Amino acid sequence: MADVQSVLSNSFLRHRTDVLVAVGVVAVVMMLIIPLPTVLLDTFMALNLVLSLLVILIVLYTRNALEFSVFPTMLLVVTVYGLALNVSSTRLILAQGADFGGQIVRAFSTFVVGTEAAEGLVIGLIIFIIIIAVQFIVITKGATRVAEVAARFTLDSLPAKQMAIEAEYNSGAITEEEASRKKTDLEREADFYGAMDGASKFVSGNVKVGLLITVVNIVGGMIVGMTIHGESFDMALNTYISLAIGDGLVTQFPALIISTATGLIVTRAISDATFGEDVTRQFSTQARIYWIAAGFLFVLAILPGFPWYVLVPMGLLSAYLGLSLGRQQLIDAERTTAEQKQAKSAETPAEISPVAPLDPISLELGYGLVPLVDKDKGAELLDRVTRIRRETALDLGLVVPRIRIIDNMRLDPSEYCIKIRGVEVGRGVIRMGRYLCINPGGVREEIPGDETVDPAFGLPALWITEEHREQAERAGFTVVDSPSIIATHLTEVIKRNGAEILGRQEVKGILEALRRDYPAVVEDLQSVLTLGDVQKVLQGLLREQVSIRNIVAILEALSDYGNVTKETGFLVEKVRQSLKRQISLQYAGDDKTLRALTIEPGLEQRIIESRVETSGGVLPALPPEVQRKWITALRNAIKSAQDRGVFPIVLCSEAARPLVKASAARDVTELVVLSVPEIIPEVRVESMGEIQIEE
């Protein structure tokens, strides 16, 4: 229903805009026939000035000509509108003579003509002729020529550009949709410059007609004033020349602005930035030119007859600009050199490894999700990723390597993919402009939306619109936006796969950073265990969501037991016991109560006796029938506890703990298994039941 209302609303707005444009065009035509009151004439003339100003401002801030593709049509409409105003004002000037009440025309004539004497009329007429000559000979003629050349060259290069797009598509560099979009843009560009070639002729014609109307105003005004209105020759001359100049300027001044805009939009075809950005960048590339200009100004200042009080300040300003730009260029050069040296020292020589290593973790986005990382649009996702790395370091003690964010044309436009060392570990779909509404449990209210699944936790969810967001939040739903969906999924992927992210290079970095403050701990450890041994233990902790932030206690425990054995499973258990306060409080409630399931002693003993040694460590090897019954009993016990509002842990002996965890790893992935030595005295254990199997 909301979508239908939105469509109807947009359709109504478009229809209303079309009606307004049609009414405006009809009004322009009627202005050529129907006399206008002077108040309405002043209003339309002011509107003409504002419209021309808006056009040139849009052109100045346009990065690409196609962003203002309506310009050729607008050029025609504005030209006809100006001519209609000229005809209307001419009718009123000839009809009313000295009683003409158009304030804008009289204001322009006053500014240009100045005095009412013959001197003012001559000066005003000369200024008007100069303005017309500048517009016609310089601006309009130049813009027309540039438009002709741009149109010809655009059309000539069109086949080659289309072939280049086809080559990109055939090589797989771009998708079919992107190739189609590029071809459409090329066709629109060719149509635009073709239209500009013709539309520029309206500008030159407008100048000629404006000059003709001004001459007609003067000659016709003199005839009407002296023959019909009975005015003297001097009075008629002063009145009609003054009003003709004012009227000509009122209509030609907006035309001059439009002509300038025409020249700007066709001469900036090679730029992808705004005019202001281009000027700033290109006038700040050379500092020496400002020093040369300063020297030239100082030389002029000491020559006789030149105004030193003007030239010396300008020379000082030019010298200051040269000094500032020189300093900035020196800083940029030093920074570039430092970055090149750093990159050179970090890169691997090509002759050693021609294959680039895979990124530790990467986030690939479909092209429809690129705005989430676009700095011009806020780049919300980039900020979230930075916070994720910081929070992961605080929660797990794992310093996540830089997460590479890239666009992947092989993905659907609204799809994203998370990879660890080049292997996909998570994928999801985002609907831009929608919110993900997740039921945390117990919410009964119905919210309109499209059914989906939360990519991070696999929970049922809905895609809802902005208008239903507040309703969903009041009802108790969890509502998240697009960046939060990806950030949450990325956080969960990092937590679940922290062991894979932690490589030996990362472990070495941890030890080297620790050496500055705890040299004795690091040296003692390295005399007992290798870097690989330490990595395996840390990975074993991360695999079960145990934070390695207390790295000093972990390394001390490894140093203590590393002399006994280097078996990873044994070392992991001893390190866990050294972190028992951290682990106990992690799973205990606010009342320091640990709600746990225990295992029937006979079953626990059977799990221990099934232990087998493998290259990957110790694993349980229960008979298939017993394994099936054990998993069924475990699930039933957990469900029974969950029905009472608790997700319990499993508490067992030290010898059974790794075997219990390994036996349920595939079937109950979120299972937490603790051993008795990992429970501190301050934490009270509450039994939620005993896991038994039926023989």
RONU-925861 format. One record per residue (C-alpha): residue in three letters; x, y, z. Coordinates in steps of 0.5 Angstrom, whole numbers, padded with zeros to 4 digits, always signed. Example, Ala and Ser with C-alpha at 12.3 -4.5 7.8 and 13.67 -1.06 7.14 Angstrom:
BEGIN
ALA+0025-0009+0016;SER+0027-0002+0014;
This chain:
BEGIN
MET+0000+0000+0000;ALA+0006+0005+0002;ASP+0009+0003-0005;VAL+0003+0005-0009;GLN+0002+0011-0005;SER+0009+0013-0006;VAL+0008+0012-0014;LEU+0002+0016-0014;SER+0005+0022-0010;ASN+0011+0022-0015;SER+0006+0021-0021;PHE+0002+0027-0019;LEU+0009+0031-0018;ARG+0011+0030-0025;HIS+0004+0031-0028;ARG+0004+0038-0024;THR+0011+0040-0026;ASP+0009+0038-0033;VAL+0003+0042-0033;LEU+0007+0048-0030;VAL+0012+0048-0036;ALA+0006+0048-0041;VAL+0003+0054-0038;GLY+0009+0057-0038;VAL+0011+0056-0045;VAL+0004+0058-0047;ALA+0004+0065-0043;VAL+0011+0066-0046;VAL+0007+0066-0053;MET+0001+0070-0051;MET+0006+0075-0048;LEU+0008+0077-0056;ILE+0001+0078-0057;ILE-0003+0081-0050;PRO+0000+0088-0047;LEU+0003+0087-0040;PRO+0002+0091-0034;THR+0008+0094-0032;VAL+0008+0091-0025;LEU+0008+0084-0029;LEU+0013+0086-0034;ASP+0018+0088-0028;THR+0016+0081-0025;PHE+0018+0077-0031;MET+0024+0081-0032;ALA+0027+0080-0025;LEU+0025+0072-0026;ASN+0029+0073-0033;LEU+0035+0075-0029;VAL+0034+0070-0024;LEU+0033+0064-0029;SER+0040+0066-0033;LEU+0044+0067-0026;LEU+0041+0060-0024;VAL+0043+0057-0031;ILE+0050+0059-0030;LEU+0051+0057-0023;ILE+0049+0050-0025;VAL+0054+0050-0031;LEU+0059+0052-0026;TYR+0058+0047-0021;THR+0056+0041-0026;ARG+0062+0036-0027;ASN+0059+0033-0033;ALA+0055+0036-0039;LEU+0050+0030-0038;GLU+0048+0032-0031;PHE+0045+0038-0035;SER+0043+0035-0041;VAL+0036+0040-0041;PHE+0041+0046-0043;PRO+0040+0046-0050;THR+0032+0046-0049;MET+0033+0051-0044;LEU+0037+0055-0048;LEU+0031+0056-0053;VAL+0026+0057-0048;VAL+0030+0062-0044;THR+0031+0066-0051;VAL+0024+0066-0053;TYR+0022+0068-0046;GLY+0027+0074-0047;LEU+0025+0076-0054;ALA+0017+0076-0051;LEU+0019+0081-0046;ASN+0023+0085-0051;VAL+0017+0086-0055;SER+0012+0087-0049;SER+0017+0092-0046;THR+0017+0096-0053;ARG+0010+0096-0054;LEU+0009+0099-0047;ILE+0015+0104-0048;LEU+0012+0106-0055;ALA+0005+0107-0052;GLN+0006+0110-0046;GLY+0013+0114-0047;ALA+0015+0119-0042;ASP+0010+0116-0037;PHE+0012+0109-0038;GLY+0013+0106-0031;GLY+0017+0100-0032;GLN+0022+0100-0026;ILE+0027+0095-0028;VAL+0028+0098-0035;ARG+0028+0105-0032;ALA+0033+0103-0027;PHE+0038+0100-0032;SER+0038+0106-0036;THR+0039+0110-0030;PHE+0045+0106-0028;VAL+0048+0106-0036;VAL+0046+0113-0038;GLY+0047+0117-0032;THR+0045+0124-0033;GLU+0039+0126-0037;ALA+0044+0131-0042;ALA+0046+0129-0049;GLU+0053+0127-0046;GLY+0049+0121-0042;LEU+0045+0119-0048;VAL+0052+0119-0052;ILE+0056+0115-0047;GLY+0050+0110-0045;LEU+0049+0109-0052;ILE+0056+0107-0053;ILE+0057+0103-0047;PHE+0050+0099-0050;ILE+0054+0098-0057;ILE+0060+0095-0053;ILE+0056+0090-0049;ILE+0053+0088-0055;ALA+0059+0087-0059;VAL+0063+0083-0054;GLN+0057+0079-0053;PHE+0056+0078-0061;ILE+0063+0078-0063;VAL+0067+0075-0058;ILE+0062+0070-0053;THR+0057+0068-0058;LYS+0061+0067-0064;GLY+0066+0063-0060;ALA+0061+0059-0056;THR+0058+0057-0063;ARG+0064+0055-0066;VAL+0066+0051-0060;ALA+0059+0047-0060;GLU+0060+0046-0068;VAL+0067+0043-0066;ALA+0065+0039-0060;ALA+0059+0036-0064;ARG+0063+0034-0070;PHE+0069+0031-0066;THR+0064+0027-0061;LEU+0060+0024-0067;ASP+0067+0022-0070;SER+0069+0018-0064;LEU+0063+0015-0063;PRO+0064+0008-0066;ALA+0071+0008-0063;LYS+0069+0009-0056;GLN+0063+0004-0057;MET+0068-0001-0060;ALA+0072+0000-0054;ILE+0066-0002-0049;GLU+0065-0008-0053;ALA+0072-0010-0052;GLU+0072-0009-0044;TYR+0065-0013-0044;ASN+0068-0019-0048;SER+0075-0019-0044;GLY+0070-0019-0037;ALA+0073-0013-0035;ILE+0065-0010-0034;THR+0059-0013-0034;GLU+0053-0013-0039;GLU+0049-0008-0035;GLU+0055-0003-0034;ALA+0057-0004-0042;SER+0050-0002-0043;ARG+0050+0004-0039;LYS+0056+0006-0042;LYS+0053+0006-0049;THR+0047+0010-0047;ASP+0052+0015-0044;LEU+0056+0016-0050;GLU+0049+0016-0054;ARG+0046+0022-0050;GLU+0053+0025-0050;ALA+0053+0025-0058;ASP+0046+0028-0058;PHE+0047+0033-0053;TYR+0053+0036-0057;GLY+0049+0036-0063;ALA+0043+0039-0060;MET+0048+0045-0057;ASP+0051+0046-0064;GLY+0044+0048-0066;ALA+0042+0051-0060;SER+0048+0056-0060;LYS+0045+0059-0066;PHE+0039+0062-0062;VAL+0044+0066-0058;SER+0047+0069-0064;GLY+0040+0070-0067;ASN+0038+0073-0060;VAL+0043+0078-0060;LYS+0042+0081-0067;VAL+0034+0081-0066;GLY+0036+0085-0059;LEU+0040+0090-0063;LEU+0034+0091-0068;ILE+0029+0092-0063;THR+0033+0097-0060;VAL+0034+0101-0066;VAL+0027+0100-0067;ASN+0025+0103-0060;ILE+0029+0109-0062;VAL+0027+0111-0069;GLY+0020+0109-0067;GLY+0020+0112-0061;MET+0022+0119-0064;ILE+0016+0118-0069;VAL+0011+0116-0064;GLY+0013+0122-0059;MET+0014+0127-0064;THR+0008+0126-0068;ILE+0003+0122-0063;HIS+0005+0125-0056;GLY+0006+0132-0059;GLU+0013+0132-0055;SER+0019+0136-0057;PHE+0025+0133-0061;ASP+0030+0134-0055;MET+0024+0131-0050;ALA+0023+0125-0055;LEU+0030+0124-0056;ASN+0032+0124-0048;THR+0026+0119-0047;TYR+0026+0114-0052;ILE+0034+0113-0053;SER+0034+0112-0045;LEU+0028+0107-0045;ALA+0031+0104-0051;ILE+0038+0103-0048;GLY+0035+0101-0041;ASP+0030+0096-0045;GLY+0036+0093-0049;LEU+0040+0092-0043;VAL+0035+0088-0039;THR+0034+0083-0044;GLN+0041+0083-0047;PHE+0044+0082-0040;PRO+0041+0075-0038;ALA+0042+0073-0046;LEU+0050+0075-0044;ILE+0050+0071-0038;ILE+0046+0065-0042;SER+0052+0066-0048;THR+0057+0065-0042;ALA+0054+0059-0040;THR+0054+0056-0047;GLY+0061+0057-0048;LEU+0063+0054-0041;ILE+0059+0048-0042;VAL+0062+0046-0048;THR+0069+0048-0047;ARG+0069+0044-0041;ALA+0068+0037-0044;ILE+0075+0034-0042;SER+0074+0035-0034;ASP+0070+0031-0029;ALA+0071+0036-0024;THR+0067+0043-0022;PHE+0070+0049-0025;GLY+0072+0052-0018;GLU+0076+0045-0017;ASP+0079+0045-0023;VAL+0081+0053-0022;THR+0084+0051-0015;ARG+0088+0045-0017;GLN+0091+0048-0024;PHE+0093+0054-0021;SER+0096+0051-0015;THR+0101+0046-0019;GLN+0107+0051-0020;ALA+0110+0056-0015;ARG+0115+0059-0019;ILE+0110+0063-0023;TYR+0107+0067-0017;TRP+0115+0069-0016;ILE+0116+0071-0023;ALA+0109+0075-0023;ALA+0111+0078-0016;GLY+0118+0080-0019;PHE+0114+0083-0025;LEU+0110+0088-0021;PHE+0116+0090-0017;VAL+0119+0092-0023;LEU+0113+0096-0025;ALA+0112+0099-0019;ILE+0119+0103-0019;LEU+0118+0105-0026;PRO+0116+0113-0026;GLY+0109+0114-0027;PHE+0106+0107-0025;PRO+0102+0107-0018;TRP+0106+0103-0014;TYR+0101+0104-0008;VAL+0097+0099-0012;LEU+0103+0094-0015;VAL+0107+0093-0009;PRO+0101+0090-0005;MET+0099+0086-0011;GLY+0107+0084-0011;LEU+0107+0082-0004;LEU+0101+0078-0005;SER+0103+0074-0011;ALA+0110+0073-0007;TYR+0106+0070-0001;LEU+0102+0065-0005;GLY+0109+0063-0009;LEU+0112+0062-0002;SER+0105+0058+0001;LEU+0105+0054-0005;GLY+0112+0052-0005;ARG+0112+0050+0002;GLN+0106+0045+0001;GLN+0109+0042-0005;LEU+0116+0041-0001;ILE+0111+0037+0004;ASP+0108+0033-0001;ALA+0114+0031-0004;GLU+0117+0029+0002;ARG+0111+0025+0004;THR+0111+0022-0003;THR+0118+0020-0002;ALA+0117+0017+0005;GLU+0111+0013+0002;GLN+0115+0010-0004;LYS+0120+0008+0001;GLN+0115+0005+0006;ALA+0112+0001+0000;LYS+0119-0001-0003;SER+0121-0004+0004;ALA+0114-0008+0005;GLU+0113-0011-0002;THR+0116-0018-0004;PRO+0121-0018-0010;ALA+0118-0021-0016;GLU+0123-0026-0017;ILE+0122-0029-0010;SER+0114-0029-0011;PRO+0110-0027-0017;VAL+0104-0029-0014;ALA+0101-0024-0009;PRO+0099-0027-0002;LEU+0091-0027-0001;ASP+0088-0022+0004;PRO+0087-0024+0011;ILE+0080-0022+0011;SER+0076-0018+0005;LEU+0069-0015+0004;GLU+0067-0015-0003;LEU+0061-0011-0005;GLY+0056-0011-0011;TYR+0056-0005-0015;GLY+0050-0003-0012;LEU+0053-0003-0005;VAL+0059+0002-0007;PRO+0055+0008-0004;LEU+0056+0005+0003;VAL+0064+0006+0002;ASP+0063+0013-0002;LYS+0067+0018+0002;ASP+0062+0023-0002;LYS+0056+0020+0001;GLY+0059+0019+0008;ALA+0062+0013+0008;GLU+0058+0010+0014;LEU+0061+0003+0013;LEU+0068+0005+0013;ASP+0067+0008+0020;ARG+0064+0002+0022;VAL+0070-0003+0020;THR+0075+0002+0024;ARG+0070+0001+0030;ILE+0070-0007+0029;ARG+0077-0008+0029;ARG+0078-0003+0035;GLU+0072-0007+0039;THR+0075-0014+0037;ALA+0082-0012+0039;LEU+0079-0010+0046;ASP+0074-0016+0046;LEU+0078-0022+0044;GLY+0085-0019+0044;LEU+0086-0020+0037;VAL+0089-0015+0032;VAL+0085-0016+0026;PRO+0089-0014+0020;ARG+0086-0009+0015;ILE+0080-0011+0012;ARG+0080-0010+0004;ILE+0074-0007+0002;ILE+0073-0008-0006;ASP+0067-0008-0011;ASN+0066-0015-0015;MET+0062-0014-0021;ARG+0061-0022-0021;LEU+0056-0021-0015;ASP+0049-0019-0016;PRO+0049-0011-0015;SER+0046-0012-0008;GLU+0050-0017-0005;TYR+0056-0018-0001;CYS+0061-0023+0001;ILE+0066-0024+0006;LYS+0072-0028+0005;ILE+0078-0030+0009;ARG+0085-0031+0006;GLY+0081-0032-0001;VAL+0076-0037+0002;GLU+0068-0035+0002;VAL+0066-0035+0010;GLY+0059-0031+0009;ARG+0055-0028+0004;GLY+0049-0023+0005;VAL+0044-0019+0001;ILE+0042-0012+0002;ARG+0036-0008+0000;MET+0038+0000+0000;GLY+0033+0004+0003;ARG+0030-0001+0007;TYR+0031-0003+0014;LEU+0032-0011+0017;CYS+0027-0012+0022;ILE+0029-0018+0027;ASN+0024-0021+0032;PRO+0028-0022+0038;GLY+0023-0027+0041;GLY+0016-0026+0044;VAL+0014-0020+0039;ARG+0007-0022+0037;GLU+0005-0015+0033;GLU+0005-0016+0025;ILE+0009-0011+0021;PRO+0008-0011+0014;GLY+0015-0013+0010;ASP+0018-0018+0006;GLU+0021-0024+0009;THR+0028-0026+0009;VAL+0034-0028+0014;ASP+0039-0025+0018;PRO+0045-0026+0015;ALA+0049-0026+0021;PHE+0045-0030+0026;GLY+0040-0034+0021;LEU+0034-0031+0025;PRO+0028-0030+0021;ALA+0027-0022+0019;LEU+0023-0017+0015;TRP+0025-0012+0010;ILE+0021-0006+0012;THR+0021+0001+0009;GLU+0022+0008+0013;GLU+0015+0009+0015;HIS+0014+0003+0019;ARG+0021+0003+0022;GLU+0018+0007+0028;GLN+0012+0002+0029;ALA+0017-0004+0029;GLU+0022-0001+0034;ARG+0016+0001+0039;ALA+0013-0006+0038;GLY+0020-0009+0041;PHE+0023-0011+0034;THR+0031-0010+0033;VAL+0031-0005+0027;VAL+0038-0004+0023;ASP+0040+0000+0017;SER+0044-0003+0012;PRO+0051-0001+0014;SER+0050-0004+0021;ILE+0047-0011+0018;ILE+0054-0012+0014;ALA+0058-0009+0020;THR+0054-0014+0025;HIS+0056-0020+0020;LEU+0063-0018+0019;THR+0064-0018+0027;GLU+0061-0025+0028;VAL+0065-0028+0022;ILE+0071-0025+0025;LYS+0069-0028+0032;ARG+0068-0035+0029;ASN+0074-0035+0025;GLY+0079-0031+0029;ALA+0083-0038+0029;GLU+0084-0037+0022;ILE+0086-0030+0022;LEU+0091-0031+0027;GLY+0097-0032+0023;ARG+0105-0033+0025;GLN+0106-0026+0022;GLU+0101-0023+0027;VAL+0104-0028+0033;LYS+0111-0025+0032;GLY+0108-0018+0032;ILE+0105-0019+0038;LEU+0111-0022+0041;GLU+0115-0016+0039;ALA+0110-0011+0041;LEU+0110-0015+0048;ARG+0118-0015+0048;ARG+0119-0008+0050;ASP+0115-0008+0057;TYR+0116-0016+0058;PRO+0122-0018+0055;ALA+0123-0023+0061;VAL+0117-0026+0059;VAL+0118-0027+0052;GLU+0125-0029+0052;ASP+0123-0035+0057;LEU+0118-0037+0052;GLN+0122-0037+0046;SER+0127-0041+0050;VAL+0122-0047+0051;LEU+0117-0046+0045;THR+0117-0044+0038;LEU+0113-0039+0034;GLY+0108-0044+0031;ASP+0107-0048+0038;VAL+0105-0041+0041;GLN+0100-0040+0035;LYS+0097-0046+0035;VAL+0095-0045+0043;LEU+0093-0038+0041;GLN+0088-0041+0036;GLY+0086-0046+0040;LEU+0083-0041+0045;LEU+0080-0036+0040;ARG+0077-0042+0037;GLU+0072-0043+0043;GLN+0072-0035+0044;VAL+0077-0034+0049;SER+0080-0028+0049;ILE+0087-0027+0048;ARG+0088-0020+0051;ASN+0091-0023+0057;ILE+0097-0025+0053;VAL+0102-0024+0059;ALA+0098-0029+0063;ILE+0098-0034+0057;LEU+0105-0034+0056;GLU+0107-0035+0063;ALA+0103-0041+0063;LEU+0106-0043+0056;SER+0113-0042+0059;ASP+0111-0046+0066;TYR+0108-0052+0062;GLY+0112-0052+0055;ASN+0118-0056+0059;VAL+0113-0062+0060;THR+0110-0063+0053;LYS+0109-0059+0047;GLU+0102-0063+0046;THR+0098-0057+0044;GLY+0091-0060+0047;PHE+0095-0060+0054;LEU+0098-0053+0053;VAL+0091-0050+0051;GLU+0088-0054+0058;LYS+0093-0051+0062;VAL+0093-0044+0059;ARG+0085-0044+0060;GLN+0086-0046+0067;SER+0091-0040+0068;LEU+0085-0036+0065;LYS+0080-0039+0070;ARG+0077-0032+0073;GLN+0076-0029+0066;ILE+0073-0035+0063;SER+0068-0036+0069;LEU+0066-0029+0069;GLN+0065-0029+0062;TYR+0060-0034+0062;ALA+0057-0033+0069;GLY+0051-0029+0070;ASP+0050-0022+0074;ASP+0049-0026+0080;LYS+0056-0030+0079;THR+0052-0036+0078;LEU+0054-0041+0073;ARG+0048-0045+0070;ALA+0051-0052+0067;LEU+0049-0059+0065;THR+0053-0064+0068;ILE+0055-0071+0064;GLU+0053-0078+0067;PRO+0059-0081+0070;GLY+0059-0087+0066;LEU+0058-0083+0059;GLU+0063-0078+0061;GLN+0068-0084+0062;ARG+0066-0087+0055;ILE+0068-0081+0052;ILE+0075-0081+0055;GLU+0076-0088+0054;SER+0074-0086+0046;ARG+0080-0082+0046;VAL+0085-0083+0040;GLU+0091-0079+0038;THR+0091-0076+0031;SER+0096-0071+0027;GLY+0091-0065+0029;GLY+0090-0067+0036;VAL+0086-0072+0041;LEU+0079-0073+0038;PRO+0074-0078+0041;ALA+0072-0084+0037;LEU+0065-0086+0040;PRO+0061-0092+0036;PRO+0056-0089+0031;GLU+0050-0091+0035;VAL+0053-0088+0042;GLN+0055-0082+0038;ARG+0048-0081+0035;LYS+0045-0082+0042;TRP+0050-0077+0046;ILE+0048-0072+0041;THR+0041-0073+0042;ALA+0041-0073+0049;LEU+0045-0067+0049;ARG+0040-0063+0044;ASN+0035-0065+0049;ALA+0038-0063+0055;ILE+0040-0056+0052;LYS+0033-0055+0049;SER+0030-0057+0056;ALA+0034-0051+0059;GLN+0033-0046+0054;ASP+0025-0047+0055;ARG+0027-0044+0062;GLY+0030-0038+0059;VAL+0037-0041+0060;PHE+0043-0043+0055;PRO+0047-0047+0059;ILE+0054-0049+0059;VAL+0057-0056+0060;LEU+0061-0058+0066;CYS+0066-0064+0066;SER+0073-0066+0068;GLU+0079-0063+0065;ALA+0081-0070+0061;ALA+0074-0070+0058;ARG+0073-0062+0056;PRO+0077-0062+0050;LEU+0073-0069+0048;VAL+0066-0067+0049;LYS+0067-0060+0045;ALA+0070-0064+0039;SER+0065-0069+0039;ALA+0059-0064+0039;ALA+0063-0059+0034;ARG+0059-0061+0028;ASP+0052-0061+0031;VAL+0052-0056+0037;THR+0057-0051+0034;GLU+0055-0046+0040;LEU+0056-0051+0045;VAL+0061-0048+0051;VAL+0064-0053+0055;LEU+0068-0052+0061;SER+0072-0056+0066;VAL+0072-0056+0073;PRO+0079-0053+0074;GLU+0076-0047+0070;ILE+0071-0045+0076;ILE+0073-0040+0081;PRO+0071-0041+0088;GLU+0067-0034+0088;VAL+0062-0037+0082;ARG+0057-0041+0084;VAL+0055-0047+0080;GLU+0047-0049+0079;SER+0046-0055+0076;MET+0041-0055+0070;GLY+0040-0063+0069;GLU+0045-0069+0067;ILE+0046-0071+0060;GLN+0045-0079+0060;ILE+0044-0084+0054;GLU+0039-0090+0054;GLU+0042-0096+0053;
